[in-house]
Amino acid sequence: MLVNQDLDELPTEPDAWYDQQLVGLAVLRDGVEVGSIIRVEHYPAQDMLIVGTKDEKEVMVPFVKAFVSTVDIEAKTITVTPPAGLFEEIEE
């Protein structure tokens, strides 16, 4: 299903974003860019940010405050504090 949404009509909730606003944002962990958002997947329990890494892997990050500390649309960044082991195998 295709929904034509005017991006000028942004969500009114402070912690709400459209998927297309998040795709392409750089993902930072400890101030280091580890990849970028390539898509958002929606599941019954929670949404998942799919991060495309520089070594062409995909990492699923639960889109919850415990793991996503900051979303800055203007700076085009998302800061994550993932659980141990989530990004450890990624080459920096």
C-alpha positions in Angstrom: 0.0 0.0 0.0 1.3 3.4 -0.9 0.5 6.3 1.3 1.3 9.8 0.1 2.3 11.8 3.2 3.2 15.4 3.1 6.5 15.8 5.1 5.5 19.3 6.0 2.8 17.7 8.2 5.2 16.2 10.7 4.1 14.1 13.6 3.0 16.2 16.5 4.3 13.8 19.2 7.9 14.7 20.3 9.2 11.1 19.9 7.4 10.2 16.6 8.9 10.1 13.2 7.9 8.8 9.8 10.0 6.0 8.4 11.2 8.2 5.5 12.6 10.7 8.0 14.8 8.1 9.5 16.1 6.2 6.4 19.5 7.6 5.5 20.4 9.0 9.0 23.9 8.2 10.2 24.0 5.9 13.2 26.4 6.8 16.0 27.7 4.6 18.8 30.1 6.2 21.3 30.5 9.1 18.9 31.6 6.9 16.0 29.5 6.3 12.9 28.7 2.6 12.6 26.4 2.8 9.6 23.1 4.3 8.5 19.4 3.5 8.7 18.4 1.6 5.6 14.9 0.8 6.6 12.5 0.5 9.5 10.6 -2.7 10.2 7.4 -2.8 12.2 6.7 -5.8 14.5 3.9 -6.3 17.1 6.2 -5.9 20.1 8.3 -3.0 18.8 9.8 -1.4 15.7 13.3 -2.3 14.5 15.8 0.1 12.9 17.8 -1.8 10.3 21.3 -0.4 10.2 23.5 -0.9 7.1 27.1 -1.1 8.2 30.2 0.0 6.3 31.1 -3.7 5.7 27.7 -4.2 4.1 26.1 -6.1 7.0 22.7 -5.4 8.4 22.1 -5.0 12.2 18.7 -4.8 13.7 18.4 -2.3 16.6 15.2 -2.3 18.7 13.7 1.2 18.3 13.2 1.7 22.1 14.6 4.5 24.3 16.8 2.0 26.1 18.9 1.5 22.9 18.1 4.7 20.9 19.1 7.7 23.0 18.8 10.5 20.4 17.2 11.1 17.1 18.3 14.4 15.6 16.6 14.9 12.2 18.4 18.3 11.6 21.8 16.8 12.2 20.8 13.6 10.3 22.0 11.4 13.1 20.7 8.7 15.5 22.7 7.9 18.6 22.4 4.3 19.9 23.5 2.6 23.1 23.1 -1.0 22.0 23.4 -4.0 24.2 26.8 -5.7 24.3 27.7 -7.7 21.2 25.3 -6.0 18.8 28.0 -4.1 16.9 31.2 -5.7 18.2 31.9 -7.7 15.0 31.7 -4.6 12.8 35.0 -3.2 11.3 35.5 0.4 12.2 
